[in-house]
Amino acid sequence: MSTTDLPVLVDALRRALDGGAPVAPLPRLTAAPPPAGTAVVVRTSGSTGTPREVALGAAALRASATATHERLGGAGRWVLTLPPTHVAGVQVLVRSLLAGRAPVAAPDGPFTPAGLAELLAEPLRGDDPVHLSLVPTQLHRVVEAADGGEPAALHALARCGAVLLGGAATPPGLLARAHDAGVPVVRTYGMSETAGGCVYDGVALPGVRVRLADGVVELAGPTLASGYVGDDAATAAAFVDGPDGRWFRTSDLGTVEDGVLRVLGRADDVVVTGGVNVAPAAVEAVLGELLDAEVCVVGVPDDEWGQAVVAVCSAPGRAGAVPDGRGDPPADAAAVPVGAAELARVRAAVADRLGAAAAPRQVYRVPALPLRGPGKVDRAAVVDLVPAGTAR
C-alpha cells in the first residue's frame, strides 16, 4: 500500500470505528461475510501455515488503543513504520484516530535507518511524546547503522516516548544494546486475534487476563477478535466461552511468575530429539548472543534422533529483510555450514546453558532469514534451506 492510499484507508477506518462498513486492508481471501459489528478484517501472518482472516470489532480495537495509551501515560503522537496491512500497523492508525492526530507515515520504499531518522525529525520537534512500533529486524538495522558510524536513527529513538517492539522474539543482545542507548523499548506480545499487542513487558494491559492451560498461553479481555471469517471450526477451537468469560487459546508456551508472562515459543515449534523436548526460542536466545545474528532453530528429520536440532542464522551483524508491503523479500541463498571450531564452540555453550540435547547438530549461515508477515521468521522456509543429509 502506498502513502497516497493511506488517507483513504484512514478515512475508511474512521467510519468503520463509528459503525460503518468493515475495512479489509488486504484483498479478501474468501467471499464469506464477516460477523456483524466487524470494523476490520486482518490476516494472520501464516508463518506456520495458511493465513486466516480475523474479524476485529470496533470495541476491541478501541479497547486495545485505550489500554495502550493508559499504559504509556497518554496518547502522544504516533509514527507509522509498519505496513498498515497488518494488525500492528492498523493499531497505529487506530491510536492516532482516537488521539485526534493524523499519523506520521513513512514514504514509499524500504525501511532504512536514515529514513527513520528523517521521519522522526518533525514529530520530535513537538511537545507531545512520540510513539511508534517496530519489529526486531528494524531495530537491529538501526543499531547496526549506529555501530557503523550512522547513529542518527538510534539517537532519534532514544528521544521517543515509547518504542513498541513486537511481531517476533527479540534477541537479548539487541535488547540490551537498545537499552544501553537509552531507547525506551516496550516489548509487546499479542496477535491479530487479540487486536495486536495486549501484554507489555510481560504485564497484561488493563482489562486483559492471562492464564496457562497445560503450559499454553490463553488470553481474555475486551480486545479479543470475534473469530475467523468463514471458518467456524477454527473459531470454535481457538475461542472458548466458559464461566469466567471468553478465552483465546494461543499456540505459545509460557510461564507466569508474579504476574509476569514469559513466552517460551510456539508449542508446535518444539523439537523432540532423542525423546527430549527442546524449545527453539531458548536455543535461539543463546545463539543470538554468541553469533551476533538473527537465529532460527528448527527440527529436521533424523534416523537416529527422530529430529535433529539445527540452527540457521543470518550473516554476522545482519538481520532479515523487513517486509514493507511493497515488494518481495530477497531471494533465499544457499545455506553454508559454519566451521568445525565454531560449531564446537556453539554446541558447548548451548549444552552448558540448556543441556546436551539442545545443542544444535549443525549451524548454517545465510545472508538473511526468510520472513513472512510483519517481521516473523518463516520457519517452514527455514527448514527448506537446510541441505539434505545434515550432519547427524
Secondary structure, DSSP 8 states (H G I E B T S, - for coil): --TTTHHHHHHHHHHHHTT---B-SS--SS-----TTEEEEEE---TTS---EEEEEHHHHHHHHHHHHHHHTS--EEEE-S-TTSHHHHHHHHHHHHHT---EE--SS---HHHHHHHHHHHHTSSS-EEEEE-HHHHHHHHHHHHTT--HHHHHHHTSSEEEE-SS---HHHHHHHHHTT--EEEEEEEGGGTEEEEETTEE-TT-EEEEETTEEEEESTT---EETT-HHHHHHHEEEETTEEEEEEEEEEEEETTEEEEEEEGGG-EEETTEEE-HHHHHHHHHHHHTS-EEEEEEEETTTEEEEEEEEESTT-------SSS--------EE--HHHHHHHHHHHHHHH-GGGS-SEEEEESS--EETTTEE-HHHHHHHS-TT---
